[in-house]
Amino acid sequence: MNGALRSAARGAAGMTSGDRRGTLLRLLFAIALLEVALWAPLPVGVLFGVGALWYIIRQVHKAASNARSLGLELSGLMRESWLLGATMGLALTMLAVAYFTGSLHRLWGLRHPWFAVAIYTGWCFVQEFMLQCFCLRMLRSLVSRASSMLLSGVVFAVAHLPNPSLTFVTFFAGVAFTAIYASRKNLYVVALIHAVLGLTLAVSAPDAWFHQLRVGRHFLQGSSTVAASVDPTR
């Protein structure tokens, strides 16, 4: 267990019932803000999303001793290059399978998707910051290490409702991302793994399975359509 989680564990041992209740309420309040952001119409949703992120940043800033304790040091990226390499290998395998089975398609139907790739990668970092630096820390102060990882998976899956396939997959992904963060202590590595696998899934899985990775109210807004397929003969 890394130093930050050890400190959380020691803190949990000395928490009173009132402290635990306060921690749980702060966690549930942040999750509620995020759910409203996912389900409300765009102007309101953006407002609640920004509010949720601001609240989480404030809570993390109060609790964190330094950037290193949050895994925000870029120096660790090279040390974990093998993990990023393994992720790229998995992604290439998924793409190859999709290519030869005919399910490979454009990213969200975009002809020039690079801006969307950059936005999605940044969003993955934000998601992992909220999950690892806030939710995991809160959960670790309430329950055991193993339970906190499982509950992190639950929180991550809930954020992807009501997309059934994506909710199922993101439970296991959330547990895996949390396990990697807990052992490697580098948020950038986890965010990059999240981004690579998420983008790969978006272009390789049949659209009917994951519905363009839509969640919240966007999942309910009409049927999903398969983006323009990649023609293997070209």
C-alpha atoms as a printed R data frame, in Angstrom:
    type eleno elety resid chain resno       x      y       z
1   ATOM     1    CA   MET     A     1   0.000  0.000   0.000
2   ATOM     2    CA   ASN     A     2   1.404  3.447  -0.843
3   ATOM     3    CA   GLY     A     3   2.078  6.184   1.694
4   ATOM     4    CA   ALA     A     4  -1.035  8.243   0.973
5   ATOM     5    CA   LEU     A     5  -3.357  5.262   1.425
6   ATOM     6    CA   ARG     A     6  -1.478  4.211   4.568
7   ATOM     7    CA   SER     A     7  -2.086  7.687   5.978
8   ATOM     8    CA   ALA     A     8  -5.764  7.427   5.065
9   ATOM     9    CA   ALA     A     9  -5.947  4.049   6.773
10  ATOM    10    CA   ARG     A    10  -4.378  5.423   9.949
11  ATOM    11    CA   GLY     A    11  -6.786  8.358   9.829
12  ATOM    12    CA   ALA     A    12  -9.747  6.036   9.406
13  ATOM    13    CA   ALA     A    13  -8.798  4.169  12.571
14  ATOM    14    CA   GLY     A    14  -9.099  7.357  14.608
15  ATOM    15    CA   MET     A    15 -12.291  8.697  13.041
16  ATOM    16    CA   THR     A    16 -15.379  9.180  15.157
17  ATOM    17    CA   SER     A    17 -18.851  8.309  13.899
18  ATOM    18    CA   GLY     A    18 -19.413 12.014  13.263
19  ATOM    19    CA   ASP     A    19 -16.244 12.223  11.162
20  ATOM    20    CA   ARG     A    20 -17.318  9.213   9.146
21  ATOM    21    CA   ARG     A    21 -20.768 10.654   8.608
22  ATOM    22    CA   GLY     A    22 -19.270 13.952   7.440
23  ATOM    23    CA   THR     A    23 -16.907 12.198   5.039
24  ATOM    24    CA   LEU     A    24 -19.741 10.112   3.621
25  ATOM    25    CA   LEU     A    25 -21.923 13.184   3.164
26  ATOM    26    CA   ARG     A    26 -19.152 15.049   1.324
27  ATOM    27    CA   LEU     A    27 -18.660 12.074  -0.955
28  ATOM    28    CA   LEU     A    28 -22.385 11.671  -1.668
29  ATOM    29    CA   PHE     A    29 -22.783 15.418  -2.240
30  ATOM    30    CA   ALA     A    30 -20.081 15.385  -4.932
31  ATOM    31    CA   ILE     A    31 -21.594 12.307  -6.593
32  ATOM    32    CA   ALA     A    32 -25.029 13.967  -6.542
33  ATOM    33    CA   LEU     A    33 -23.644 17.083  -8.241
34  ATOM    34    CA   LEU     A    34 -22.061 14.954 -10.947
35  ATOM    35    CA   GLU     A    35 -25.253 12.983 -11.538
36  ATOM    36    CA   VAL     A    36 -27.237 16.203 -11.939
37  ATOM    37    CA   ALA     A    37 -24.592 17.375 -14.424
38  ATOM    38    CA   LEU     A    38 -25.034 14.174 -16.451
39  ATOM    39    CA   TRP     A    39 -28.831 14.238 -16.468
40  ATOM    40    CA   ALA     A    40 -29.737 17.943 -16.607
41  ATOM    41    CA   PRO     A    41 -30.147 19.942 -19.850
42  ATOM    42    CA   LEU     A    42 -26.867 21.353 -21.150
43  ATOM    43    CA   PRO     A    43 -26.746 24.839 -19.552
44  ATOM    44    CA   VAL     A    44 -27.719 23.482 -16.141
45  ATOM    45    CA   GLY     A    45 -25.589 20.387 -16.602
46  ATOM    46    CA   VAL     A    46 -22.474 22.415 -17.366
47  ATOM    47    CA   LEU     A    47 -23.107 24.598 -14.325
48  ATOM    48    CA   PHE     A    48 -23.429 21.617 -12.019
49  ATOM    49    CA   GLY     A    49 -20.427 19.924 -13.628
50  ATOM    50    CA   VAL     A    50 -18.228 22.947 -13.014
51  ATOM    51    CA   GLY     A    51 -19.608 23.208  -9.491
52  ATOM    52    CA   ALA     A    52 -18.840 19.544  -8.808
53  ATOM    53    CA   LEU     A    53 -15.272 19.880 -10.085
54  ATOM    54    CA   TRP     A    54 -14.708 23.066  -8.062
55  ATOM    55    CA   TYR     A    55 -16.040 21.372  -4.915
56  ATOM    56    CA   ILE     A    56 -13.842 18.302  -5.459
57  ATOM    57    CA   ILE     A    57 -10.728 20.416  -6.108
58  ATOM    58    CA   ARG     A    58 -11.349 22.312  -2.866
59  ATOM    59    CA   GLN     A    59 -11.759 19.091  -0.886
60  ATOM    60    CA   VAL     A    60  -8.628 17.562  -2.412
61  ATOM    61    CA   HIS     A    61  -6.632 20.747  -1.810
62  ATOM    62    CA   LYS     A    62  -7.590 20.705   1.864
63  ATOM    63    CA   ALA     A    63  -6.585 17.059   2.329
64  ATOM    64    CA   ALA     A    64  -3.500 16.717   0.109
65  ATOM    65    CA   SER     A    65  -0.082 17.586   1.450
66  ATOM    66    CA   ASN     A    66   1.566 18.081  -1.980
67  ATOM    67    CA   ALA     A    67   1.313 17.211  -5.656
68  ATOM    68    CA   ARG     A    68   3.390 14.075  -5.181
69  ATOM    69    CA   SER     A    69   0.868 12.645  -2.723
70  ATOM    70    CA   LEU     A    70  -1.765 12.933  -5.472
71  ATOM    71    CA   GLY     A    71   0.387 11.282  -8.124
72  ATOM    72    CA   LEU     A    72   0.790 14.498 -10.105
73  ATOM    73    CA   GLU     A    73   4.499 14.230 -10.856
74  ATOM    74    CA   LEU     A    74   5.376 13.792 -14.531
75  ATOM    75    CA   SER     A    75   8.692 12.142 -13.666
76  ATOM    76    CA   GLY     A    76   6.940  8.833 -13.028
77  ATOM    77    CA   LEU     A    77   5.726  8.508 -16.636
78  ATOM    78    CA   MET     A    78   8.984  7.054 -17.949
79  ATOM    79    CA   ARG     A    79   9.153  4.613 -15.058
80  ATOM    80    CA   GLU     A    80   5.759  3.233 -16.040
81  ATOM    81    CA   SER     A    81   6.488  3.083 -19.775
82  ATOM    82    CA   TRP     A    82   6.129 -0.713 -19.707
83  ATOM    83    CA   LEU     A    83   2.562 -0.342 -18.459
84  ATOM    84    CA   LEU     A    84   1.732  2.177 -21.179
85  ATOM    85    CA   GLY     A    85   3.373 -0.137 -23.713
86  ATOM    86    CA   ALA     A    86   1.215 -3.054 -22.574
87  ATOM    87    CA   THR     A    87  -1.860 -0.830 -22.900
88  ATOM    88    CA   MET     A    88  -0.903  0.094 -26.458
89  ATOM    89    CA   GLY     A    89  -0.411 -3.590 -27.246
90  ATOM    90    CA   LEU     A    90  -3.891 -4.385 -25.971
91  ATOM    91    CA   ALA     A    91  -5.348 -1.461 -27.938
92  ATOM    92    CA   LEU     A    92  -3.661 -2.579 -31.166
93  ATOM    93    CA   THR     A    93  -4.983 -6.097 -30.657
94  ATOM    94    CA   MET     A    94  -8.518 -4.745 -30.214
95  ATOM    95    CA   LEU     A    95  -8.167 -2.627 -33.353
96  ATOM    96    CA   ALA     A    96  -6.867 -5.563 -35.379
97  ATOM    97    CA   VAL     A    97  -9.773 -7.769 -34.288
98  ATOM    98    CA   ALA     A    98 -12.243 -4.999 -35.129
99  ATOM    99    CA   TYR     A    99 -10.627 -4.437 -38.532
100 ATOM   100    CA   PHE     A   100 -10.872 -8.045 -39.598
101 ATOM   101    CA   THR     A   101 -14.373 -8.549 -38.188
102 ATOM   102    CA   GLY     A   102 -15.700 -5.409 -39.881
103 ATOM   103    CA   SER     A   103 -16.669 -3.498 -36.738
104 ATOM   104    CA   LEU     A   104 -13.959 -0.819 -36.996
105 ATOM   105    CA   HIS     A   105 -15.495  2.613 -37.582
106 ATOM   106    CA   ARG     A   106 -14.786  6.328 -37.361
107 ATOM   107    CA   LEU     A   107 -14.580  7.947 -33.947
108 ATOM   108    CA   TRP     A   108 -18.110  9.265 -33.341
109 ATOM   109    CA   GLY     A   109 -18.508  9.636 -37.104
110 ATOM   110    CA   LEU     A   110 -15.926 12.452 -37.295
111 ATOM   111    CA   ARG     A   111 -13.738 12.800 -40.381
112 ATOM   112    CA   HIS     A   112 -11.128 14.810 -38.440
113 ATOM   113    CA   PRO     A   113 -11.302 13.450 -34.887
114 ATOM   114    CA   TRP     A   114  -8.036 14.754 -33.429
115 ATOM   115    CA   PHE     A   115  -9.629 17.644 -31.568
116 ATOM   116    CA   ALA     A   116 -12.151 15.191 -30.089
117 ATOM   117    CA   VAL     A   117  -9.271 12.875 -29.110
118 ATOM   118    CA   ALA     A   118  -7.561 15.727 -27.254
119 ATOM   119    CA   ILE     A   119 -10.790 16.709 -25.479
120 ATOM   120    CA   TYR     A   120 -11.535 13.115 -24.512
121 ATOM   121    CA   THR     A   121  -7.998 12.607 -23.178
122 ATOM   122    CA   GLY     A   122  -8.334 15.702 -21.006
123 ATOM   123    CA   TRP     A   123 -11.741 14.496 -19.812
124 ATOM   124    CA   CYS     A   124 -10.187 11.151 -18.848
125 ATOM   125    CA   PHE     A   125  -7.683 13.013 -16.678
126 ATOM   126    CA   VAL     A   126 -10.516 14.933 -14.995
127 ATOM   127    CA   GLN     A   127 -12.448 11.700 -14.393
128 ATOM   128    CA   GLU     A   128  -9.429  9.990 -12.868
129 ATOM   129    CA   PHE     A   129  -8.678 13.014 -10.699
130 ATOM   130    CA   MET     A   130 -12.196 12.898  -9.314
131 ATOM   131    CA   LEU     A   131 -12.179  9.119  -8.891
132 ATOM   132    CA   GLN     A   132  -8.696  8.607  -7.464
133 ATOM   133    CA   CYS     A   133  -7.796 11.842  -5.694
134 ATOM   134    CA   PHE     A   134 -11.255 12.409  -4.214
135 ATOM   135    CA   CYS     A   135 -13.499  9.331  -4.197
136 ATOM   136    CA   LEU     A   136 -10.792  6.791  -3.410
137 ATOM   137    CA   ARG     A   137  -9.382  8.911  -0.597
138 ATOM   138    CA   MET     A   138 -12.824  9.391   0.884
139 ATOM   139    CA   LEU     A   139 -13.673  5.709   0.597
140 ATOM   140    CA   ARG     A   140 -10.319  4.653   2.007
141 ATOM   141    CA   SER     A   141 -11.027  6.655   5.143
142 ATOM   142    CA   LEU     A   142 -14.301  4.762   5.577
143 ATOM   143    CA   VAL     A   143 -13.603  1.162   4.546
144 ATOM   144    CA   SER     A   144 -10.775 -1.295   3.940
145 ATOM   145    CA   ARG     A   145  -8.378 -1.086   0.982
146 ATOM   146    CA   ALA     A   146 -10.086 -3.899  -0.944
147 ATOM   147    CA   SER     A   147 -13.557 -2.507  -0.268
148 ATOM   148    CA   SER     A   148 -12.514  0.992  -1.324
149 ATOM   149    CA   MET     A   149 -11.345 -0.348  -4.699
150 ATOM   150    CA   LEU     A   150 -14.591 -2.226  -5.278
151 ATOM   151    CA   LEU     A   151 -16.645  0.803  -4.272
152 ATOM   152    CA   SER     A   152 -14.562  2.988  -6.591
153 ATOM   153    CA   GLY     A   153 -15.652  0.649  -9.367
154 ATOM   154    CA   VAL     A   154 -19.266  1.097  -8.285
155 ATOM   155    CA   VAL     A   155 -18.934  4.898  -8.292
156 ATOM   156    CA   PHE     A   156 -17.318  4.821 -11.735
157 ATOM   157    CA   ALA     A   157 -20.043  2.528 -13.083
158 ATOM   158    CA   VAL     A   158 -22.848  4.691 -11.665
159 ATOM   159    CA   ALA     A   159 -21.421  7.657 -13.573
160 ATOM   160    CA   HIS     A   160 -22.000  5.706 -16.811
161 ATOM   161    CA   LEU     A   161 -25.686  4.892 -16.277
162 ATOM   162    CA   PRO     A   162 -28.015  4.123 -18.009
163 ATOM   163    CA   ASN     A   163 -25.779  2.679 -20.748
164 ATOM   164    CA   PRO     A   164 -25.985 -1.008 -19.701
165 ATOM   165    CA   SER     A   165 -22.926 -2.427 -21.469
166 ATOM   166    CA   LEU     A   166 -20.749  0.560 -20.599
167 ATOM   167    CA   THR     A   167 -21.891  0.482 -16.965
168 ATOM   168    CA   PHE     A   168 -20.915 -3.193 -16.732
169 ATOM   169    CA   VAL     A   169 -17.499 -2.644 -18.321
170 ATOM   170    CA   THR     A   170 -16.688  0.491 -16.340
171 ATOM   171    CA   PHE     A   171 -17.209 -1.265 -13.019
172 ATOM   172    CA   PHE     A   172 -14.265 -3.553 -13.793
173 ATOM   173    CA   ALA     A   173 -12.353 -0.704 -15.424
174 ATOM   174    CA   GLY     A   174 -12.848  1.458 -12.340
175 ATOM   175    CA   VAL     A   175 -11.509 -1.289 -10.070
176 ATOM   176    CA   ALA     A   176  -8.528 -1.823 -12.399
177 ATOM   177    CA   PHE     A   177  -7.741  1.901 -12.701
178 ATOM   178    CA   THR     A   178  -7.932  2.273  -8.930
179 ATOM   179    CA   ALA     A   179  -5.642 -0.724  -8.382
180 ATOM   180    CA   ILE     A   180  -3.093  0.738 -10.813
181 ATOM   181    CA   TYR     A   181  -3.265  4.148  -9.139
182 ATOM   182    CA   ALA     A   182  -2.889  2.638  -5.669
183 ATOM   183    CA   SER     A   183   0.170  0.631  -6.679
184 ATOM   184    CA   ARG     A   184   1.891  3.015  -9.148
185 ATOM   185    CA   LYS     A   185   0.806  6.357  -7.656
186 ATOM   186    CA   ASN     A   186   0.775  8.260 -10.943
187 ATOM   187    CA   LEU     A   187  -2.447  9.895 -12.084
188 ATOM   188    CA   TYR     A   188  -1.109 10.656 -15.578
189 ATOM   189    CA   VAL     A   189  -0.433  6.980 -16.254
190 ATOM   190    CA   VAL     A   190  -3.948  5.976 -15.191
191 ATOM   191    CA   ALA     A   191  -5.516  8.786 -17.245
192 ATOM   192    CA   LEU     A   192  -3.545  7.789 -20.362
193 ATOM   193    CA   ILE     A   193  -4.530  4.136 -19.962
194 ATOM   194    CA   HIS     A   194  -8.147  5.248 -19.558
195 ATOM   195    CA   ALA     A   195  -7.957  7.443 -22.665
196 ATOM   196    CA   VAL     A   196  -6.270  4.836 -24.890
197 ATOM   197    CA   LEU     A   197  -8.665  2.049 -23.952
198 ATOM   198    CA   GLY     A   198 -11.739  4.308 -24.079
199 ATOM   199    CA   LEU     A   199 -10.903  5.623 -27.555
200 ATOM   200    CA   THR     A   200 -10.064  2.141 -28.773
201 ATOM   201    CA   LEU     A   201 -13.378  0.835 -27.495
202 ATOM   202    CA   ALA     A   202 -15.197  3.734 -29.165
203 ATOM   203    CA   VAL     A   203 -13.876  2.845 -32.634
204 ATOM   204    CA   SER     A   204 -13.619 -0.943 -32.409
205 ATOM   205    CA   ALA     A   205 -16.716 -2.244 -30.625
206 ATOM   206    CA   PRO     A   206 -19.987 -2.572 -32.585
207 ATOM   207    CA   ASP     A   207 -21.927  0.628 -32.033
208 ATOM   208    CA   ALA     A   208 -24.972 -1.262 -30.757
209 ATOM   209    CA   TRP     A   209 -22.920 -2.514 -27.817
210 ATOM   210    CA   PHE     A   210 -21.817  0.788 -26.289
211 ATOM   211    CA   HIS     A   211 -23.883  3.430 -28.139
212 ATOM   212    CA   GLN     A   212 -20.982  5.816 -28.831
213 ATOM   213    CA   LEU     A   213 -20.091  5.802 -25.084
214 ATOM   214    CA   ARG     A   214 -23.098  8.006 -24.322
215 ATOM   215    CA   VAL     A   215 -24.279  8.288 -20.737
216 ATOM   216    CA   GLY     A   216 -26.907 10.153 -18.746
217 ATOM   217    CA   ARG     A   217 -29.616 11.967 -20.685
218 ATOM   218    CA   HIS     A   218 -27.576 11.726 -23.906
219 ATOM   219    CA   PHE     A   219 -28.051  7.960 -23.909
220 ATOM   220    CA   LEU     A   220 -31.825  8.430 -24.045
221 ATOM   221    CA   GLN     A   221 -31.810 11.026 -26.828
222 ATOM   222    CA   GLY     A   222 -32.573  8.872 -29.838
223 ATOM   223    CA   SER     A   223 -31.065  5.686 -31.170
224 ATOM   224    CA   SER     A   224 -27.366  5.287 -31.766
225 ATOM   225    CA   THR     A   225 -26.092  5.024 -35.338
226 ATOM   226    CA   VAL     A   226 -22.981  3.266 -36.554
227 ATOM   227    CA   ALA     A   227 -20.358  5.740 -37.746
228 ATOM   228    CA   ALA     A   228 -18.855  5.427 -41.210
229 ATOM   229    CA   SER     A   229 -17.074  2.108 -41.411
230 ATOM   230    CA   VAL     A   230 -13.481  1.697 -42.416
231 ATOM   231    CA   ASP     A   231 -13.340 -0.106 -45.748
232 ATOM   232    CA   PRO     A   232 -10.578 -2.783 -45.536
233 ATOM   233    CA   THR     A   233 -10.096 -2.599 -49.319
234 ATOM   234    CA   ARG     A   234  -8.914  1.011 -49.180
